[in-house]
Amino acid sequence: MAWGCALCLALAGGALLALLVQLLRWLRADGDLTLLWAERWGKKPEHELRGKVVWVTGASSGIGEELSYQLAKLGALLAISARREDELQRVKKKCLQISSLSENDILVLRLDLTDRSSHEAATNSVLKHFGKIDVLVNNGGRSQRSLFVDTNLDVYSAIIELNYLGTISLTKYVLNHMIQRKKGKIVTVSSVMGIMGAPLATGYCASKHALQGFFNSLRTELTDYPEISVIQICPGPVQSQIIQNVFTENLAKSLENSGDQSHKMPTDRCARLTLVSVANDVQEAWISDHPYLAVCYLWQYAPTWAWWLMNKMGKKRIQNFKSGIDADASYSRKRK
């Protein structure tokens, strides 16, 4: 009897210790626990992506630019796209400097996601150059900083056209090729704003929720193709130029002051976790510091609490924006 009680106590103590370890991991986490497990114990991008043909949109700055650099170092063959060809040439030049890739291993392809009539030809250009597309990274898009009551409706139309319709249009042409090959990876950089809602980004949130719904549904249509992966990346606040190019209350106006971005997740860390997700076929990855990571979990498992918390955070977010500082400056983790 005493032996049985001791065993029960030992098991209970072990379970409590395991729970405590997971809690401590979560408190220090900058991604969901499935993703961080894959980073430590899963497949390595260095092995999985070397020699693969990867097409990255939105590659002229921010997350797309950093993904291009890290992929080049891994030995992936790159097609990089954005509207600004001069910036793409700059990215290509650096990729060649930091890797063993040759000039022909990187294709610069100007692309406007809102020009949907050009997407089939763009896809054919990548296929003509490399003969295949192993991975499509849908990274192009713009964020938003404006209140709904102040914003013209044509801004919302432009957001949906770029972030949602442009993305699924390009995906359609690339997916046809992947279905013919019966393998490939469709990776879409969504946002934690595709999981929750937040002020100053009503149109942006709507476009990212649309992407989440679309790709979750698309995945269910591809069950006959088990080697075609649909992967959604949901970053929180990241150090990038996305804030400098946001939609505001009208299409002609730009953001006057983007504020200090140093408190946000470094772009290289976000890109690395994105590549871990791709290598391990993580269907949905949350890449963020707290409190946004915590809100993702609350939104998933305790939405009533999440709504209450976002109302509190949202009020401060609006105050920061109106004061001319970064909207997320008050509660993001300080970085040295």
C-alpha positions, 0 to 999 in steps of 0.5 A: 500500500505504501509502495503504491502511494509513493508511486502515485506521488512520484507520478504526480510530482513528475507530471507537475514538474513537466507542466512547470517546465512547459510553462517556463518554456512558454513564458520565454517562447517566441513561437508556438510550442509545436514550432519550437519543438520542431526547431529543436528536434525536427528537420533542419532547413539546411538539409530540407531546402538545399537545392530546392527552387523557392519563389519568394514574393515581397522579396525587396524588403523586410521578411521577404528580403531576409528569407532570400538571404537565409535561403541563399546561404542554405543553397536554395535556388531563388526566384525573387519578386516584388514591384521594385526591380532595382531593390531586387537587384540589390537583394540578388547582389547580396545573396551572391556575396553571402552564398555559393550561388551563381548568377543563374541560380537567382532569378529577379522577376518584377511582379505586381500582385495587383496585376492578376493578368500577369501572374500566369506569365510570371509563373511560366517565367520561373518554370522556364528558368528553373524547370520547377517550383518546389516552394512558393512563399507568398510574402507580398502585402501591406499593413494598415494604420488607420481607424475605420471611421476615418478610412475611405472604402477604396483603401479596403478594396486596395488591401483586399486586392493586394493581400488576398486576391493577388496572393490566391491568384498567384497561388492558383497558377503555381498550384497547377504546376505542383499538382502535375508534379504531385508535390510542393509547398505553398507557404503564406506569410499571414499574421497573428492579425489573421487569428485575432482582431486589433484596432488600426488594422481592420482592413489588414485583419480582414485580409489576413483572416481571409487568407487563413480561411482560404488556405485552411479550406484549400488544404482540405481540397488537396488530400489526394496530394499528400506531398503538397503542403499548405503552410501558414506563417503568422508573425507578430510585430517584426522589425521591418519596413512594413510600417513605412509602407502601410495603408492609411485613411486614404490611398494618397497618404503615407504614414508620417511617423513609423516610430521606433521598431527596435522593440520588435522581433528581429527579422532574421529570427522570424525568417529562421522560424519560418524556414523551420516551419517550411522544413517540418511542414508545420501547417500553422506557425505562430511567430511572436513574442508575448503578449501577442503570442499569449493572445493567440493562445487565448483567442484559440482556447479562451476567446472571451478572455482574449476579447477582454485583453485586446480591448485593454491593449487596443485602447493603448495601441490607439493612444500610442498611434495618436501620440506618434509612437509605434502602436505596439511600443508599450507592451512588446518585449524590450530588446538589448 
